[in-house]
């Protein structure tokens, strides 16, 4: 888990957002909105309540961004803040709090969820850095169901026999991406 928090891009985004850089703020929101949304789903909030909780989380981040001592700990801060906001929304709406959440937060489950979300965020960031041809190829190969090689060949102009080696090269580019380096060290270490 600690390796995930050593993401230099995250620290840079937080520092730039603190300085008023709108692009850095947008990058933080784009990167962590799936985490916030995923936590809201765990609390079974309705769509409107999810929007309210998410908006409150981002507002709190705007208000407190300058006071977050360790920028690399932002994902944990977002997790805790979102969880608290979900509970507030449920209490305000006088809705039942899901039974598994009544006794308080399951810290280990939250940490596991955060790790999964951080991995997905890192993978999306690395995938976005691939060239368009690799993104298209990998998207088709990992679609559900996968696109047949003959269709990929016809659509992308790649010989059927070159699809496998092209896939390997694209995956190697992913493996070398700095956003994924902590993940690969964590998995193989």
Sine and cosine of phi, psi and omega as CSV:
sin_phi,cos_phi,sin_psi,cos_psi,sin_omega,cos_omega
0.00,0.00,-0.67,0.75,-0.03,-1.00
-0.87,0.49,-0.59,0.81,0.00,-1.00
-0.87,0.50,-0.59,0.81,0.01,-1.00
-0.90,0.43,-0.52,0.85,-0.06,-1.00
-0.99,0.16,-0.11,0.99,0.01,-1.00
-1.00,0.03,0.31,0.95,-0.05,-1.00
-0.93,0.38,0.95,-0.30,-0.04,-1.00
-0.90,0.43,-0.48,0.87,0.03,-1.00
-0.90,0.44,-0.65,0.76,0.02,-1.00
-0.88,0.47,-0.73,0.68,0.00,-1.00
-0.86,0.51,-0.69,0.72,0.01,-1.00
-0.89,0.46,-0.71,0.70,0.02,-1.00
-0.86,0.50,-0.69,0.72,-0.01,-1.00
-0.90,0.44,-0.73,0.69,-0.02,-1.00
-0.89,0.46,-0.67,0.74,0.02,-1.00
-0.93,0.36,-0.63,0.78,0.03,-1.00
-0.90,0.43,-0.63,0.78,0.07,-1.00
-0.86,0.52,-0.56,0.83,-0.02,-1.00
-0.99,0.12,0.05,1.00,0.07,-1.00
1.00,-0.08,0.20,0.98,-0.01,-1.00
-0.97,0.24,0.95,-0.32,-0.05,-1.00
-0.90,0.44,-0.60,0.80,0.01,-1.00
-0.90,0.45,-0.62,0.79,0.03,-1.00
-0.92,0.38,-0.67,0.74,0.06,-1.00
-0.86,0.51,-0.74,0.68,0.01,-1.00
-0.86,0.51,-0.62,0.78,0.02,-1.00
-0.90,0.43,-0.65,0.76,0.04,-1.00
-0.89,0.46,-0.71,0.70,0.00,-1.00
-0.90,0.44,-0.72,0.69,0.01,-1.00
-0.86,0.50,-0.65,0.76,-0.07,-1.00
-0.95,0.32,-0.63,0.78,-0.14,-0.99
-0.95,-0.31,-0.04,1.00,0.08,-1.00
-0.86,0.52,-0.64,0.77,0.05,-1.00
-0.88,0.47,-0.56,0.83,0.05,-1.00
-0.90,0.43,-0.76,0.65,0.00,-1.00
-0.87,0.49,-0.74,0.67,-0.01,-1.00
-0.88,0.47,-0.66,0.75,-0.01,-1.00
-0.89,0.45,-0.63,0.78,0.04,-1.00
-0.92,0.40,-0.68,0.73,0.04,-1.00
-0.86,0.51,-0.61,0.79,0.04,-1.00
-0.90,0.44,-0.61,0.79,0.03,-1.00
-0.88,0.47,-0.48,0.88,0.02,-1.00
-1.00,-0.01,0.08,1.00,0.07,-1.00
0.83,0.55,0.64,0.77,0.05,-1.00
-0.96,0.26,0.55,-0.84,0.11,-0.99
-0.95,0.32,0.25,-0.97,-0.08,-1.00
-0.82,0.57,-0.73,0.68,-0.02,-1.00
-0.90,0.44,-0.62,0.78,0.02,-1.00
-0.94,0.35,-0.59,0.81,0.07,-1.00
-0.88,0.47,-0.69,0.73,0.04,-1.00
-0.88,0.47,-0.69,0.72,0.01,-1.00
-0.89,0.46,-0.73,0.68,-0.02,-1.00
-0.89,0.45,-0.72,0.70,0.01,-1.00
-0.87,0.49,-0.70,0.71,0.01,-1.00
-0.88,0.48,-0.65,0.76,0.01,-1.00
-0.91,0.42,-0.63,0.78,0.02,-1.00
-0.89,0.45,-0.73,0.68,-0.03,-1.00
-0.92,0.39,-0.58,0.81,0.06,-1.00
-0.90,0.44,-0.69,0.73,0.03,-1.00
-0.89,0.46,-0.60,0.80,0.03,-1.00
-0.91,0.41,-0.67,0.75,0.05,-1.00
-0.85,0.52,-0.70,0.71,-0.04,-1.00
-0.92,0.38,-0.53,0.85,-0.16,-0.99
-0.91,-0.42,0.06,1.00,-0.06,-1.00
-0.82,0.57,-0.64,0.77,-0.03,-1.00
-0.94,0.35,-0.33,0.94,-0.07,-1.00
-0.99,-0.14,-0.08,1.00,0.03,-1.00
-0.96,0.29,0.92,-0.39,-0.11,-0.99
-0.93,0.38,-0.63,0.78,-0.07,-1.00
-0.88,-0.47,0.99,-0.15,-0.04,-1.00
-0.81,0.58,-0.55,0.83,-0.02,-1.00
-0.92,0.39,-0.29,0.96,0.00,-1.00
-1.00,0.02,0.13,0.99,-0.03,-1.00
-0.81,0.59,-0.68,0.73,0.00,-1.00
-0.85,0.53,-0.64,0.77,0.04,-1.00
-0.92,0.40,-0.64,0.77,0.04,-1.00
-0.88,0.47,-0.71,0.70,0.01,-1.00
-0.89,0.46,-0.64,0.77,0.01,-1.00
-0.88,0.48,-0.77,0.64,-0.02,-1.00
-0.90,0.44,-0.71,0.70,-0.02,-1.00
-0.90,0.44,-0.66,0.75,0.01,-1.00
-0.91,0.41,-0.70,0.71,0.03,-1.00
-0.85,0.53,-0.73,0.69,0.01,-1.00
-0.89,0.45,-0.63,0.77,0.01,-1.00
-0.92,0.38,-0.63,0.78,0.06,-1.00
-0.88,0.48,-0.70,0.72,0.03,-1.00
-0.89,0.45,-0.64,0.77,0.04,-1.00
-0.88,0.47,-0.70,0.71,0.01,-1.00
-0.89,0.46,-0.70,0.71,0.00,-1.00
-0.88,0.47,-0.67,0.74,0.02,-1.00
-0.92,0.39,-0.68,0.73,-0.01,-1.00
-0.88,0.47,-0.64,0.77,-0.03,-1.00
-0.99,0.11,-0.05,1.00,-0.02,-1.00
0.83,0.56,0.63,0.78,0.05,-1.00
-1.00,-0.08,0.37,-0.93,0.04,-1.00
-0.94,0.35,0.69,-0.72,0.10,-1.00
-1.00,0.09,0.76,-0.65,-0.01,-1.00
-0.76,0.65,0.69,-0.73,-0.11,-0.99
-0.79,0.61,-0.64,0.77,-0.05,-1.00
-0.94,0.33,-0.17,0.98,-0.01,-1.00
-0.95,-0.30,-0.09,1.00,-0.07,-1.00
-0.90,0.43,-0.67,0.74,-0.08,-1.00
-0.98,0.21,0.19,0.98,-0.02,-1.00
0.97,-0.24,0.17,-0.99,-0.07,-1.00
-0.93,0.36,0.62,-0.79,0.13,-0.99
-1.00,0.01,1.00,-0.10,-0.12,-0.99
-0.84,0.55,-0.67,0.74,-0.01,-1.00
-0.91,0.42,-0.68,0.74,0.03,-1.00
-0.90,0.43,-0.63,0.78,0.04,-1.00
-0.90,0.43,-0.67,0.74,0.03,-1.00
-0.90,0.44,-0.67,0.74,0.03,-1.00
-0.89,0.46,-0.69,0.72,0.01,-1.00
-0.88,0.47,-0.69,0.73,0.01,-1.00
-0.88,0.47,-0.67,0.74,0.02,-1.00
-0.88,0.48,-0.71,0.70,0.02,-1.00
-0.87,0.49,-0.71,0.71,0.00,-1.00
-0.91,0.41,-0.66,0.75,0.03,-1.00
-0.90,0.44,-0.61,0.79,0.06,-1.00
-0.90,0.44,-0.68,0.73,0.02,-1.00
-0.90,0.44,-0.64,0.76,0.02,-1.00
-0.89,0.45,-0.72,0.70,0.01,-1.00
-0.89,0.45,-0.65,0.76,0.01,-1.00
-0.91,0.42,-0.68,0.73,0.04,-1.00
-0.88,0.48,-0.66,0.75,0.01,-1.00
-0.90,0.44,-0.70,0.72,0.01,-1.00
-0.92,0.40,-0.67,0.75,0.00,-1.00
-0.87,0.48,-0.64,0.77,0.00,-1.00
-0.90,0.44,-0.41,0.91,-0.01,-1.00
-0.99,0.12,-0.23,0.97,0.04,-1.00
-0.93,0.38,0.39,-0.92,0.09,-1.00
-0.94,0.34,0.30,-0.95,-0.10,-1.00
-0.86,0.52,-0.63,0.78,-0.02,-1.00
-0.89,0.46,-0.70,0.72,0.03,-1.00
-0.91,0.41,-0.68,0.73,0.02,-1.00
-0.86,0.51,-0.69,0.72,-0.02,-1.00
-0.91,0.40,-0.72,0.70,0.00,-1.00
-0.87,0.49,-0.78,0.62,-0.03,-1.00
-0.91,0.42,-0.60,0.80,0.04,-1.00
-0.87,0.49,-0.67,0.74,0.00,-1.00
-0.94,0.34,-0.64,0.77,-0.02,-1.00
-0.94,0.35,-0.53,0.85,-0.05,-1.00
-0.97,-0.23,0.21,0.98,0.08,-1.00
-0.93,0.37,0.30,-0.96,0.03,-1.00
-0.87,-0.49,0.97,-0.25,0.02,1.00
-0.99,0.16,0.37,-0.93,0.01,-1.00
-0.88,0.47,0.55,-0.84,0.05,-1.00
-0.96,0.29,0.72,-0.69,0.03,-1.00
-0.87,0.49,0.55,-0.83,-0.01,-1.00
-0.83,0.56,-0.62,0.78,-0.02,-1.00
-0.88,0.47,-0.64,0.77,0.01,-1.00
-0.94,0.34,-0.66,0.75,0.04,-1.00
-0.88,0.48,-0.69,0.72,0.00,-1.00
-0.85,0.52,-0.74,0.67,-0.02,-1.00
-0.92,0.39,-0.69,0.73,-0.08,-1.00
-0.95,0.30,-0.63,0.78,-0.10,-0.99
-0.97,-0.22,-0.10,0.99,0.01,-1.00
0.94,0.34,0.56,0.83,0.04,-1.00
-0.94,-0.35,0.74,-0.68,0.06,-1.00
-0.88,0.48,0.61,-0.79,-0.02,-1.00
-0.80,0.60,-0.66,0.75,-0.02,-1.00
-0.94,0.35,-0.27,0.96,-0.01,-1.00
-1.00,-0.10,-0.12,0.99,-0.05,-1.00
-0.90,0.43,-0.73,0.68,0.00,-1.00
-0.86,0.51,-0.79,0.62,0.04,-1.00
-0.89,0.46,-0.59,0.81,0.05,-1.00
-0.91,0.42,-0.66,0.75,0.04,-1.00
-0.86,0.51,-0.71,0.71,0.00,-1.00
-0.87,0.49,-0.68,0.73,0.02,-1.00
-0.89,0.45,-0.67,0.74,0.01,-1.00
-0.90,0.43,-0.68,0.74,0.03,-1.00
-0.91,0.41,-0.57,0.82,0.05,-1.00
-0.91,0.41,-0.62,0.78,0.09,-1.00
-0.87,0.49,-0.66,0.75,0.05,-1.00
-0.87,0.48,-0.73,0.69,-0.03,-1.00
-0.87,0.50,-0.51,0.86,-0.03,-1.00
-1.00,0.08,-0.13,0.99,-0.04,-1.00
-0.92,0.39,0.72,-0.69,-0.01,-1.00
-0.86,0.52,-0.48,0.88,0.02,-1.00
-0.91,0.40,-0.47,0.88,-0.01,-1.00
-0.99,-0.10,-0.22,0.97,-0.04,-1.00
-0.80,0.60,-0.72,0.69,0.02,-1.00
-0.88,0.47,-0.55,0.83,0.00,-1.00
-0.91,0.41,-0.72,0.70,-0.06,-1.00
-0.93,0.37,-0.60,0.80,0.06,-1.00
-0.90,0.43,-0.68,0.74,-0.02,-1.00
-0.90,0.44,-0.66,0.75,-0.05,-1.00
-0.96,0.28,-0.66,0.75,-0.06,-1.00
-1.00,-0.03,-0.29,0.96,-0.08,-1.00
-0.98,0.19,0.00,0.00,0.00,0.00
